[in-house]
C-alpha cells in the first residue's frame, strides 16, 4: 500500500499531464514577446497600414452606400466613389489651395508674433514660460539629428537607409545635396506615405472579404463563424465612427469658418480648416485648435478675442452636446477620461501617429474585448 501510495505521488499532479503543455506555454510566451518587440520596432509602419485600413473602410462604406442607389457591379461603384473623392479633393485644393497657402503663411506669422507678445506679458509678471522655438543650440542639435535621421518609419526611413548605405547608387548624391537631401526625403516621406495609404485603402476596399477570410484561416474551423461575426462587428463600428467623425469635422469647419468670417478675423478659412482637421483627434485636437484661434485673434483687439472665443466655445458645445451624442451613438461609447488616457498611452508609445489614431484603435479594441472576453469568456452581455 505504501509503495502504491508512493507511486501515486510520483504521478502528474495538477492540470499538467507531462512536459508538453508547459513547453507549449513557454513557446507561446516567447512568441508573444517577440511579436510585441517587432510591433514596437515597426510601430510607424503598422500605424501607417492601419491608416490605409481606415481609408479602405471609408471607401467600402461609400461603395456600399452607392449600392442602394446604383445597382451596378461593386468594382464600378468603387471606381466611381474613388474618382468622386479624388475629384473633390483636387477641386478643393485647386480652388482654395492658393487662399489656404496664403492664409497659412499669414497665420504662422501672426501666431508667432502673438505668442511672443504673450510670452513678454507673462515675463513682466514673473512667469517664465518656455515657448516652442527657444534654445538655438538645442534647435541646431535637433536639426542636425533630423538631417541624420530624416524619417524613422514609413517610406522616409526606407529612403534614409538607402542614402546612408555606402553601396547605394544615390548615397553619393545625398552626400553633396546636404540640407536639400533632408527636404527631398521629407517630401518623399509625406507623398510616399499618402501613396501607401491610398494604395492600401483601394486594395482593402476592392475585396475586403478575401482579407477577412485570409485572417480567419488561422482560426480553428469551429471558431470561424464567431471570428467572422467579431471581424464584421469591428468593421461596422469603424465604418459608423468614421462617417460620423467626418460629418462632425465638416460641421466644425463650416461653423468656425462662418463665425470667424462674420467677426472679421484674418485667416478665417485656414482657422476653420485646422479646427475641422484637429477635431479628428478628440480632447487634444480641439484644445490645440482653440489655442491657435485665440493667438490669431489677439491682433483684432479685445472684441475680436472675445468673439473668437465665443465662436470656439459655441462650436465645441455643438460638437459635445449636439453632434457627438447623436451621430456617434451607434458607433462608439467610450468615457472621455478613458479616451484621454488611451491617447496619452498611445502617444508615448507611438508618437503623433498614436495620438491621431488612438480613437479608432480603441474602438477596435473595445469591440474585441466586449465580444471575445465579456460575451464569450465571462458569458455576460456587452453594453449596447
Protein Blocks (a to p, Z undefined) as FASTA:
>chain_A
ZZmmmmmmmmcehjbecjklmmmmmmmmmmmmmmmmmmmmmmmmmmmmmmmmmmmmmmmm
mmmmmmmmmccdfklmmmmmmmmmmmmmmmmmmmmmmmmmmmmmmmmmmmmmmmmmmmmm
mmmnopacddehiajllmmmmmmmmmmmmbfghjllmmmmmmmpmkbmklmmmmmnmmmm
mmmmmmmmmmmmmmmmmmmmmmmmmmmmlmmmmmmmmpcfklmmmmmmmmmmmmmmmmmm
mmmmmmmmmmmmmmmmmmmmmnopghklmmmmmmmmmmmpghjlmmmmmmmmmmmmmmno
jklmmmmmmmmmmmmmmmmmmmmmmmmmmmoccdfklmmmmmmmmmmmnommlmmmmmmm
mmmmmmmmmmmmmmmmnopaceZZ
